[in-house]
Amino acid sequence: MQSAQTMVHRATSIRAKAHRRAEILAEACRFLEDVGFDGFTMQALSKRLGLAKGTLYLYFETRETLLLALLDQKVQAWAQQLRQTIRAEVTTDEAWARSYYESVSRDPLFLQLVLRADLNLTSNVPTEALIAHKRLWADAMEWVAESTRLALSISAPKALEAVLATGFLLIGCGNQQQAYVFSQGNLPADVQAIITLFSPEKHFVSNVRRILAGIRAEPEEATI
């Protein structure tokens, strides 16, 4: 039987490790914003943290595992913030679409991680971490769907369908959104007008409204 002193020491050690892990992720986020994905290496991050490279690998087995953990953090923060916005502000389909778009746009790194997740981040990750990541995404979709159900007065299955379909649409808009930064420059008026026509937010909102209209029009599935 473990002594009380041993149990307290172990609990303290667990808290210390969790705190260090959170510190690593916070600095990794800042580092990624500074250097981008191509410049992000475990060796460079360990140097920035003042840690031995081997110590960093005790917390994250691979570069991809670390980036996936960072994405998991951002998924949770995104879902929580969007739920709060929907509950407080959303009463129409258009407001819901804009809230969805703005919730992702305010953190560009989140969208970049999402776009890379299936192609780059899951190829060198332990199975347990990948399973946990998929479950986290499923939970996040359910959380947002529940707020959507209440705000838009639709059934739970339709709310979840709306959240998922909108998520796929947003991924498709991701590359277009990155290209849209050119509109910030000093461009001729005619070119600026053309770019405005391809505003990712404008097309996202209009297409989400169509998606919601189609989902509303579908008959409810019969329950047995």
C-alpha positions in Angstrom: 0.0 0.0 0.0 1.4 3.4 -0.9 2.2 5.9 1.8 0.5 9.3 1.9 3.8 10.9 1.3 4.4 8.9 -1.9 0.9 9.7 -3.2 1.4 13.4 -2.6 4.8 13.3 -4.4 3.3 11.5 -7.3 0.4 14.0 -7.5 2.8 16.9 -7.4 4.9 15.3 -10.2 1.8 14.8 -12.4 0.8 18.5 -11.9 4.4 19.6 -12.7 4.5 17.6 -15.8 1.1 18.9 -17.0 2.3 22.4 -16.3 5.5 21.9 -18.3 3.5 20.3 -21.1 1.2 23.4 -21.2 4.3 25.7 -21.3 5.8 23.7 -24.2 2.6 24.0 -26.2 2.2 27.7 -25.5 5.8 28.4 -26.7 5.3 26.0 -29.6 2.3 28.1 -30.7 4.4 31.3 -30.6 7.3 29.6 -32.4 5.0 28.3 -35.1 3.6 31.7 -35.7 7.1 33.2 -36.0 8.7 30.6 -38.3 5.9 28.8 -40.0 5.6 25.0 -40.6 8.7 24.7 -42.7 10.9 26.3 -40.0 9.3 24.4 -37.1 11.6 21.7 -35.8 11.9 19.9 -32.5 15.6 20.9 -32.3 14.9 24.6 -32.8 12.0 24.5 -30.4 14.0 22.8 -27.7 16.7 25.4 -28.0 14.1 28.2 -27.8 12.7 26.5 -24.6 16.1 26.0 -23.1 15.5 22.2 -22.9 17.5 19.3 -24.0 16.0 17.8 -27.2 15.7 14.5 -25.4 13.6 16.1 -22.7 11.2 17.6 -25.3 10.7 14.1 -26.7 9.6 12.8 -23.3 6.6 15.0 -23.6 6.0 14.6 -27.4 7.3 11.6 -29.3 7.4 13.4 -32.7 7.0 16.8 -34.2 3.6 15.7 -35.6 2.4 14.6 -32.1 3.2 18.0 -30.7 1.4 19.8 -33.6 -1.6 17.6 -33.2 -1.7 18.4 -29.5 -1.6 22.0 -30.3 -4.5 21.5 -32.7 -6.4 19.7 -30.0 -6.0 22.8 -27.8 -7.3 25.0 -30.5 -10.2 22.8 -31.3 -11.4 23.0 -27.7 -11.0 26.7 -27.5 -12.8 27.2 -30.9 -15.7 25.0 -29.8 -16.1 26.8 -26.5 -15.9 30.3 -28.0 -18.3 29.4 -30.8 -20.9 27.9 -28.4 -20.8 31.0 -26.3 -21.3 33.3 -29.3 -24.2 31.2 -30.7 -25.9 31.2 -27.3 -25.5 35.0 -26.8 -25.9 36.4 -30.3 -27.3 34.0 -32.9 -31.0 34.0 -33.9 -30.8 33.8 -37.7 -29.1 31.5 -40.3 -26.9 34.4 -41.5 -25.8 35.3 -38.0 -24.9 31.6 -37.4 -22.9 31.4 -40.7 -21.0 34.6 -39.9 -20.3 33.5 -36.3 -18.9 30.2 -37.6 -16.6 32.0 -40.1 -15.4 34.6 -37.7 -14.7 32.0 -35.0 -12.1 30.4 -37.2 -10.8 33.6 -38.9 -9.7 35.2 -35.7 -7.1 32.4 -35.2 -5.4 31.8 -38.6 -3.1 29.2 -37.2 -6.2 27.0 -36.2 -7.3 26.8 -39.8 -3.8 26.1 -41.0 -3.5 23.2 -38.6 -6.9 21.9 -39.6 -5.9 22.0 -43.3 -2.7 20.1 -42.6 -4.2 17.6 -40.1 -5.2 14.7 -42.4 -2.4 15.2 -44.9 0.6 15.8 -42.7 0.0 15.6 -39.0 -1.5 12.1 -38.7 1.2 10.1 -40.5 3.7 10.0 -37.6 1.5 10.0 -34.5 0.9 7.2 -32.0 -2.4 5.5 -32.5 -3.7 6.5 -29.0 -3.1 10.2 -29.7 -4.8 9.9 -33.1 -7.9 8.2 -31.5 -8.0 10.8 -28.8 -7.9 13.5 -31.5 -10.8 12.1 -33.5 -12.9 11.7 -30.3 -12.1 15.3 -29.4 -13.3 16.5 -32.8 -16.5 14.5 -32.5 -17.2 16.0 -29.0 -16.5 19.5 -30.3 -19.0 19.0 -33.2 -21.6 17.8 -30.7 -21.1 20.8 -28.4 -21.5 23.2 -31.3 -24.4 21.3 -32.7 -26.3 21.5 -29.4 -26.0 25.3 -29.3 -27.0 25.4 -33.0 -30.1 23.3 -32.3 -31.3 25.8 -29.7 -30.4 28.9 -31.6 -31.9 27.9 -35.0 -34.8 25.8 -33.7 -33.9 22.7 -35.7 -33.6 19.0 -34.6 -30.4 17.6 -33.1 -29.6 15.5 -36.2 -30.1 18.5 -38.5 -28.0 20.7 -36.3 -25.1 18.2 -36.3 -25.4 17.9 -40.1 -25.2 21.7 -40.4 -22.1 21.9 -38.3 -20.4 19.1 -40.2 -21.3 20.4 -43.6 -20.2 23.9 -42.7 -16.9 22.6 -41.4 -16.2 20.9 -44.8 -17.1 24.1 -46.6 -14.8 26.1 -44.4 -11.9 23.7 -45.2 -12.6 24.3 -48.8 -12.5 28.1 -48.3 -9.3 27.8 -46.4 -6.9 28.2 -49.3 -9.0 30.9 -50.8 -8.9 32.8 -47.5 -5.1 32.7 -47.5 -5.0 34.1 -51.0 -7.4 36.9 -50.1 -4.6 38.7 -48.2 -3.6 40.3 -51.5 -6.7 42.5 -51.2 -4.9 44.4 -48.3 -2.4 46.0 -50.7 -2.5 49.2 -52.7 -4.2 47.8 -55.8 -6.1 49.5 -58.6 -9.8 50.0 -58.0 -10.9 47.6 -60.7 -8.6 44.8 -59.3 -9.8 45.5 -55.8 -13.4 45.1 -57.0 -12.6 41.8 -58.6 -11.0 40.5 -55.4 -14.0 41.7 -53.4 -16.2 39.5 -55.6 -14.2 36.5 -54.5 -14.3 37.4 -50.8 -14.2 34.1 -48.9 -16.5 35.3 -46.2 -19.1 36.5 -48.7 -19.2 33.2 -50.5 -19.0 31.2 -47.3 -22.0 32.9 -45.7 -24.2 32.7 -48.8 -23.4 29.0 -49.3 -24.0 28.2 -45.6 -27.4 29.8 -45.9 -28.1 27.5 -48.8 -26.9 24.5 -46.8 -29.2 25.4 -43.9 -32.2 25.9 -46.2 -31.6 22.5 -47.7 -31.2 20.9 -44.3 -34.4 22.5 -43.1 -36.3 21.3 -46.1 -35.3 17.7 -45.6 -37.9 15.4 -44.0 -37.0 14.2 -40.5 -35.8 10.7 -40.3 -38.3 8.3 -38.8 -37.4 6.8 -35.5 -38.1 3.2 -34.7 
